[in-house]
């Protein structure tokens, strides 16, 4: 396989389960060698089914899978150049940490004298050196997850598949393990494919993210592009928080789109491509400002009344509504102790720059 070839090619994969339940609908994508790739979507969207097809645990109804240049159509799971880390860890409770990590090596009949060194190397990778003789019930949840990672990595697969590997951990430990996964992937340099329904997790760890909904692939992009330039209403609303306003297209000329929005009136938005379909407008809460006075023509601005506040430490979420019941959510960064002192009350101006308005046509 050439250096420029993808390590994973998924070509028009569909999967229909008995009873006519379609889990995947003609999904095609490529994953580059050495990439940390995320499959992201809500529960039941098909992402885990796609991961299981990659692993060989499910057979597609149609389409092709290539891994490392080879057609996986008739290759059983134990002969594929992949290994998998499960959501439940699947650590054997009756084996020590070292025995757990060595298990796969023994099954594949690795030379006995090589196993201790390979196990120790894998434990060092996941920062569990010195714990080889410990039993799983004496480990924390994070440590058990590291054992599962070591067991998957010890066989040096070309691709590591991770099925919601951090979902059983508490929030603080989960953030720590996200950083550990990135460090680990950078260290070993192999391709990681992670399934998650957690948008923040995908944005934190992945080089690129595939968003899936109802079995369909909606968008593949890097975290920043996916967040700042979503291509659909679903992606815009699913990735982070979003203010969405439905509009009627009333004209597009000379690089300016005119949209009539109920409760906000006629808005003029600069565009790079003309569109004549009805659109939705979207603005991230952190792109909005709360002001005591109208900021001028450089901004879109609307009077609204503060309804409630949600203090969340690093930011305060401010919920407002105007006289025509159009709702706004504004995120205000708490940059100092003083800024978190609840200054948002009564009637204010909600404002944002024209260029921060996303235009969504589907």
C-alpha positions in Angstrom: 0.0 0.0 0.0 1.4 3.4 -0.9 2.0 6.1 1.7 -0.9 8.2 0.3 -3.4 5.3 0.3 -6.0 5.3 3.1 -5.6 2.5 5.6 -9.4 2.1 5.8 -11.7 2.4 2.8 -15.5 2.0 3.4 -17.4 1.9 0.1 -21.2 2.1 0.0 -21.7 0.1 3.1 -25.3 -0.7 4.0 -26.6 -2.9 6.8 -30.2 -4.0 7.3 -31.1 -6.2 10.3 -33.9 -8.8 10.3 -37.3 -7.0 10.4 -36.2 -4.4 7.9 -34.3 -2.2 10.4 -31.7 -0.3 8.4 -28.7 0.6 10.5 -26.5 2.0 7.7 -27.4 3.5 4.4 -24.7 3.6 1.7 -21.9 4.9 3.9 -18.6 5.7 2.2 -15.5 7.2 3.8 -11.7 6.8 4.1 -9.4 6.9 7.1 -5.8 7.8 6.7 -2.9 5.9 8.2 -1.9 7.2 11.6 -5.2 9.2 12.0 -7.3 9.5 15.1 -10.8 9.2 13.6 -14.1 9.5 15.4 -17.5 8.1 14.4 -20.0 10.5 16.2 -23.7 10.4 16.4 -26.7 9.9 18.7 -27.6 6.5 20.2 -28.9 4.2 17.5 -27.5 6.1 14.6 -25.4 3.2 13.2 -21.9 4.2 14.4 -21.3 1.1 16.5 -22.7 -1.1 13.7 -20.1 0.4 11.4 -17.3 -0.3 13.9 -18.4 -3.9 14.3 -18.4 -4.3 10.5 -14.8 -3.0 10.5 -14.0 -5.6 13.3 -15.7 -8.4 11.4 -18.4 -9.0 14.1 -21.1 -7.9 11.6 -21.5 -8.6 7.9 -22.7 -5.7 5.7 -25.8 -6.2 3.6 -23.9 -4.5 0.7 -20.7 -2.6 0.1 -17.0 -3.2 0.6 -14.4 -2.7 3.4 -10.7 -2.5 2.7 -8.2 -2.4 5.5 -4.5 -1.9 4.7 -5.3 -2.5 1.0 -7.0 -5.9 1.5 -10.6 -6.7 0.9 -12.1 -7.7 4.3 -15.2 -9.3 2.7 -14.4 -12.9 3.8 -11.8 -12.2 6.4 -12.8 -13.4 9.9 -12.3 -11.1 12.9 -9.2 -12.9 14.3 -7.4 -12.6 10.9 -8.0 -8.8 10.5 -5.2 -6.3 11.2 -7.3 -4.7 13.9 -8.0 -5.0 17.6 -10.9 -3.7 19.6 -11.4 -2.0 23.0 -15.0 -2.5 24.3 -17.1 -0.1 26.4 -17.3 -2.6 29.2 -13.4 -3.1 29.3 -13.9 -7.0 29.2 -11.0 -7.4 31.6 -10.8 -11.0 32.9 -11.4 -10.8 36.7 -9.6 -14.0 37.5 -6.4 -13.0 35.8 -3.7 -10.6 36.9 -3.0 -7.4 34.9 -0.1 -9.1 33.2 -2.1 -12.2 32.4 -4.9 -10.1 30.9 -2.4 -8.3 28.6 -0.7 -11.6 27.7 -3.9 -13.4 26.9 -4.1 -12.5 23.2 -0.4 -13.3 22.7 -0.9 -16.8 24.1 -4.0 -17.4 22.0 -2.0 -16.5 18.8 0.9 -18.7 20.0 3.5 -16.0 20.3 6.9 -17.4 21.4 6.8 -17.8 25.1 10.1 -16.1 25.8 8.9 -13.0 24.0 5.7 -12.5 25.9 7.0 -11.0 29.2 8.9 -8.3 27.4 6.0 -7.4 25.2 3.6 -7.3 28.2 6.0 -5.0 30.1 6.3 -2.7 27.0 2.5 -2.5 26.7 2.1 -1.7 30.4 4.7 1.1 30.2 2.8 2.5 27.2 -0.4 2.9 29.3 1.5 3.9 32.4 0.8 0.8 34.4 4.3 -0.3 35.0 4.8 -2.2 38.2 1.2 -3.3 38.4 1.4 -6.5 36.5 0.7 -8.8 39.5 -2.3 -6.8 40.6 -5.8 -8.3 40.2 -8.5 -6.2 38.4 -10.7 -5.8 41.5 -7.8 -3.8 43.0 -7.8 -1.3 40.1 -9.7 1.9 39.5 -12.0 2.2 36.6 -9.4 4.2 34.7 -6.7 1.6 35.4 -9.0 -1.2 34.2 -9.5 0.8 31.0 -5.7 1.1 30.6 -5.4 -2.7 31.0 -7.9 -3.1 28.1 -5.9 -0.7 26.0 -2.6 -2.5 26.8 -4.2 -5.9 25.9 -5.4 -4.4 22.5 -2.1 -2.7 21.7 0.3 -5.5 22.7 -0.4 -7.3 19.5 0.5 -4.2 17.5 -2.6 -4.0 15.3 -2.6 -1.7 12.2 -5.9 -0.2 13.5 -7.3 0.1 17.0 -11.1 0.2 17.3 -12.6 1.8 20.4 -16.3 1.4 21.2 -17.3 4.2 23.6 -14.2 3.2 25.7 -14.6 6.0 28.3 -18.4 6.1 28.8 -18.3 4.2 32.1 -15.9 6.7 33.7 -16.8 9.8 35.7 -16.5 13.2 34.1 -13.2 14.2 35.6 -11.5 10.8 34.9 -13.0 10.8 31.4 -11.3 14.1 30.6 -8.0 12.7 31.8 -8.3 9.6 29.8 -9.2 11.6 26.7 -5.8 13.2 27.0 -4.2 9.8 27.6 -5.7 8.4 24.4 -4.3 11.3 22.4 -0.9 10.8 24.0 -1.0 7.1 23.4 -2.0 7.4 19.8 0.8 9.9 19.2 3.2 7.5 20.8 2.3 4.3 19.0 1.4 6.1 15.7 -1.2 3.6 14.7 -4.7 4.4 13.4 -7.4 4.9 16.1 -11.1 4.8 15.2 -13.3 5.7 18.2 -17.1 5.5 18.4 -18.7 8.1 20.7 -22.0 10.0 21.2 -20.1 12.7 23.2 -19.5 15.7 21.0 -16.9 17.2 23.3 -15.0 13.9 23.4 -14.9 13.7 19.6 -13.8 17.4 19.3 -11.1 16.8 21.9 -9.4 13.6 20.6 -10.0 13.3 16.9 -8.1 14.6 13.9 -11.3 14.1 11.8 -14.9 13.3 12.7 -17.7 11.6 10.8 -21.2 12.6 11.9 -23.8 9.9 11.4 -27.5 10.1 11.9 -30.1 7.4 11.1 -27.6 5.4 9.2 -26.5 8.2 6.9 -23.1 9.9 6.8 -23.8 13.7 7.1 -20.4 15.3 7.2 -16.7 14.4 7.6 -14.4 17.2 8.7 -11.8 18.2 11.3 -13.1 19.5 14.7 -12.8 23.2 13.9 -14.4 22.9 10.5 -17.2 20.8 11.8 -17.9 23.2 14.6 -17.6 26.5 12.7 -18.9 25.3 9.3 -21.6 22.6 9.7 -23.3 21.7 6.5 -26.8 20.8 7.9 -29.2 21.7 10.6 -28.6 18.4 12.4 -24.8 18.8 12.5 -25.1 22.4 13.6 -27.4 21.5 16.4 -25.7 18.3 17.4 -22.2 19.7 17.6 -22.2 22.1 20.6 -24.9 24.6 21.3 -26.6 26.6 18.6 -29.3 29.3 18.2 -31.4 28.3 15.1 -33.8 30.6 13.3 -35.9 29.4 10.4 -36.2 31.9 7.5 -37.7 32.6 4.1 -35.4 33.5 1.3 -36.6 36.7 -0.3 -33.6 37.3 -2.6 -29.9 36.9 -3.2 -28.0 39.5 -5.1 -24.5 40.9 -5.2 -23.2 38.6 -2.5 -26.0 39.4 0.0 -28.8 37.1 1.0 -32.0 38.6 2.3 -33.9 36.4 4.7 -37.2 37.1 6.4 -37.2 35.6 9.9 -40.3 35.4 12.0 -39.9 37.7 15.0 -36.7 39.2 13.8 -37.6 40.8 10.5 -35.6 41.0 7.3 -31.9 40.2 7.8 -29.1 40.8 5.2 -26.3 38.2 5.3 -23.2 38.3 3.2 -22.7 35.0 1.2 -20.0 33.6 -1.1 -22.5 31.4 -3.0 -26.0 32.4 -4.2 -28.9 30.3 -2.9 -32.5 30.5 -3.7 -33.9 27.9 -1.3 -35.4 28.7 2.1 -32.7 28.6 4.7 -32.1 28.4 8.4 -29.8 30.8 10.2 -27.6 29.7 13.0 -25.4 31.5 15.5 -23.2 29.9 18.2 -24.0 31.3 21.7 -20.4 32.3 22.4 -20.5 34.4 19.2 -23.3 36.6 20.6 -22.8 39.7 22.7 -25.0 41.2 25.4 -25.0 45.0 25.4 -26.8 47.9 27.1 -26.9 49.9 23.8 -27.3 49.1 20.1 -23.8 48.4 18.7 -24.3 49.9 15.3 -24.5 48.7 11.7 -21.5 46.3 12.0 -23.8 44.0 14.0 -27.1 42.3 13.8 -28.8 43.4 17.0 -32.2 42.8 18.7 -33.7 43.9 22.0 -34.6 41.1 24.3 -35.4 40.4 28.0 -33.3 38.2 30.2 -35.4 35.1 31.2 -33.0 33.0 33.3 -29.3 32.4 33.9 -27.3 29.2 34.2 -23.9 29.7 36.0 -21.5 27.0 34.8 -18.2 28.0 36.3 -16.1 29.1 33.3 -19.2 30.6 31.6 -22.7 31.8 32.3 -25.5 30.8 29.9 -28.0 33.7 29.5 -31.4 32.9 28.1 -33.5 35.7 26.7 -36.6 36.2 24.6 -37.9 39.2 22.6 -41.5 40.5 22.4 -42.4 38.0 19.6 -41.2 35.0 21.6 -37.9 34.5 19.7 -35.5 32.8 22.1 -31.7 33.5 22.4 -29.0 31.7 24.3 -25.9 33.6 24.9 -22.7 32.2 26.5 -20.7 34.8 28.5 -17.2 33.8 29.5 -16.5 34.4 33.2 -13.0 35.9 32.7 -12.8 37.3 36.3 -14.6 36.9 39.6 -16.4 40.2 39.0 -17.7 39.1 35.6 -19.5 36.2 37.3 -21.4 38.5 39.6 -24.8 38.1 37.8 -24.8 41.5 35.9 -27.4 40.3 33.3 -30.9 41.5 34.1 -33.8 43.1 32.4 -33.8 44.3 28.8 -30.6 44.1 26.8 -29.4 44.0 23.2 -28.4 40.6 21.7 -25.9 41.2 19.0 -23.5 39.4 16.7 -21.4 40.0 13.6 -23.0 39.3 10.2 -20.1 37.0 9.4 -20.8 34.8 12.4 -24.2 33.8 11.0 -24.3 30.3 9.5 -26.6 29.7 6.6 -28.1 26.2 6.5 -30.1 25.1 3.6 -31.0 21.5 4.6 
